[in-house]
Amino acid sequence: MISRYSAMFLAFCGLALPGAAEAAKWVRNPSQPSQWIDLDSRKHDDEVIRFNVSLSMDSDTGQPSTSEDDLVIELLNCDSGKRVMMLPMLDNETRHLPTLSQDDPLLKLICG
């Protein structure tokens, strides 16, 4: 039988470890340091990559916000550098973003 202290330790580890894994997938957007990119969310479709971007920080945790109002989806064409942002909070309204040059750090981060 597990002691009370062992149970508390296991519960603490269960809470702490997912938080550490959650924080590990976010990196700052090199083109816009106030934004965070979820590298684990990247989905490839030919030369286009789709990924999630957090537009703000959660003031309670200090981590990128995962609130629906703070997350957007960006599509990046790795060949041309063209970008589109989809805004789920506005029924997936789209915004065209500036095209990235082939030596842009964001293009290198996302496309490799």
N, C-alpha and C positions, 0 to 999 in steps of 0.2 A: 504494500500500500504506500502511496506517495505521501510524504509529510506535508504539512501546511506550507512550510518554507520552500520545499521543492516545487510545489504547485505554484506558489507565487513567483519563483524564479522562472519557471517554464512559461508562465503567462507573460511575464515581463519580456522575455526573449521573443516570444511570439509577437508582441507589440512592437518591439524595437527593431527586429530584423526586417519586417516588411517596410518599415519607414526608411531604413537605410537603403534598401533595394530601390524603393520609389525615388529617393533623392538622387541615386547614382545615374539614372538615365537622362537627367536634365543637364544641358550645357548652355552657356550663354551664347546668344546669337552674336557672332563676331562683327556683323554689320550693324546691329542695333543692340548694344549691351543691356538695355532695359527689358529685352525679350529673352525667353528661354525656349530651347528646342528640345523636344522629346525624341532622342535618337532611337529609342526602342519602337517608336510609332511609325518609323519609315516603312513605306510600302512602295515597291518598285513595279512599274508598268512600262515596259520598254525603256525609253530614255527619260520618262517622267517619274519623279519621286514625290509621294505625298507624305506629309509629316505634320505633327501637331506643334503649335507654338503657344506658349503662355505669355500673355501681354502684361502680367503683373505678378507681384509677390504676395503670398499670404502673410499678412502682418502677424498672425498668431504663431506660425511655424517657421517663417523665414524661408520657406520653400516656394518654388513657382506655384502659382495658383492653378488649381484644376477645376475651379468653378466654371460652369457652362458659360458665364458671361465674360470670362477671361481667356477662354481657349478659342483659337482659330485654326484653320487647316490651310497649309500652304502647299501649292503644287509648284514644282521646279523642274524645268526641262534641262537636263544635264548637258545636252548638246548646244542649245541656243542660249541658255541662261535666262529664258523668259520665266516669269513668276506670276502666279495668281493666288490671291488669298480668298478663302471662302469663310464667311462669317456665319457660323451656325446660329448665333443669337439673333441674327436678322434673316432667318429662313434661308440660309446658305447664299445670301447675296455675295457677289464677288467684287473684288477690287484688283485691278492690274497694278503690279508693283514694278519698280525699275528693273530692267534687265541686268543680270550680273555678267561681268567680264569673266573670261576663262581663268584669270588669276585671282578672282575674288575669294576671300577666306570662307565665306558661307557656301559657295559652290563646291569648294574643296572639302569642307566638312560634311556636307550632305551627299555629294556624288562620289567622293573619294579621289 
